[in-house]
C-alpha cells in the first residue's frame, strides 16, 4: 500500500466512523468501508484507536512530533482495519 492509498483508506475509515456515530446508515451507493465498518470483526479496536487519537489531539499539529502522531494513527487504524 502506498502513501496515497494509506491516506485515502484512513480518511474513509474516519469518515465512516463519524457518519455511523451520528446515526447515519449506509445506503446502496455508499462506499465499501462505510458499509462494512459496523460489522467489522475489530470494530471496537478501530473505535478505540480513533478515541485515543482524539484524546491526544490538541486541535492543531504544531511540530514534527505531533504530525508524526497523525501518521502513526493513520498506519495503525488501517492496519487494524485490514487485519
C-alpha positions in Angstrom: 0.0 0.0 0.0 1.5 3.3 -1.0 1.2 6.6 0.9 -1.8 7.9 -1.1 -3.7 4.7 -0.6 -3.0 4.8 3.1 -4.2 8.4 3.4 -7.4 7.6 1.4 -8.3 4.5 3.4 -7.6 6.1 6.8 -9.8 9.0 5.8 -12.6 6.7 4.6 -12.4 4.8 8.0 -12.6 8.0 10.0 -15.4 9.5 7.9 -17.4 6.2 8.2 -16.9 6.3 12.0 -18.2 9.8 12.2 -21.2 9.1 10.0 -22.1 5.9 11.9 -21.7 7.7 15.3 -24.1 10.4 14.0 -26.8 7.8 13.3 -26.4 7.7 9.6 -26.8 4.4 7.8 -25.0 3.4 4.6 -27.1 3.4 1.5 -27.0 1.3 -1.6 -24.4 3.5 -3.2 -22.2 4.0 -0.1 -18.6 3.0 -0.2 -17.4 -0.3 1.0 -15.7 0.9 4.1 -18.8 2.7 5.3 -21.0 -0.4 4.5 -18.7 -2.9 6.2 -17.3 -0.9 9.2 -20.1 -1.5 11.8 -19.8 -5.3 11.3 -16.0 -5.4 11.1 -14.7 -8.0 13.5 -12.3 -5.4 15.0 -14.8 -2.5 15.1 -14.3 -1.9 18.8 -10.5 -1.7 18.3 -10.9 0.7 15.4 -13.2 2.9 17.6 -10.7 2.8 20.5 -7.8 3.7 18.2 -9.8 6.8 17.0 -10.7 7.8 20.5 -7.1 7.5 21.7 -6.0 9.7 18.8 -8.7 12.3 19.6 -7.8 12.4 23.3 -4.2 13.3 22.4 -5.1 15.8 19.7 -4.9 19.4 20.7 -6.7 20.9 17.8 -3.7 21.5 15.6 -0.3 20.0 14.7 2.4 22.4 15.7 5.5 20.4 15.4 7.0 17.3 13.8 6.3 15.0 16.8 2.6 15.9 16.7 2.5 15.4 13.0 4.2 12.0 13.4 1.4 11.1 15.8 -1.1 11.6 13.0 0.9 9.5 10.6 1.2 6.7 13.3 -2.6 6.9 13.8 -3.2 6.5 10.1 -1.0 3.4 9.9 -2.5 1.9 13.0 -6.1 2.3 12.0 -5.5 0.9 8.6 -3.6 -2.0 10.0 -6.4 -2.8 12.3 -9.0 -2.5 9.5 -7.0 -4.7 7.1 -6.4 -7.5 9.6 
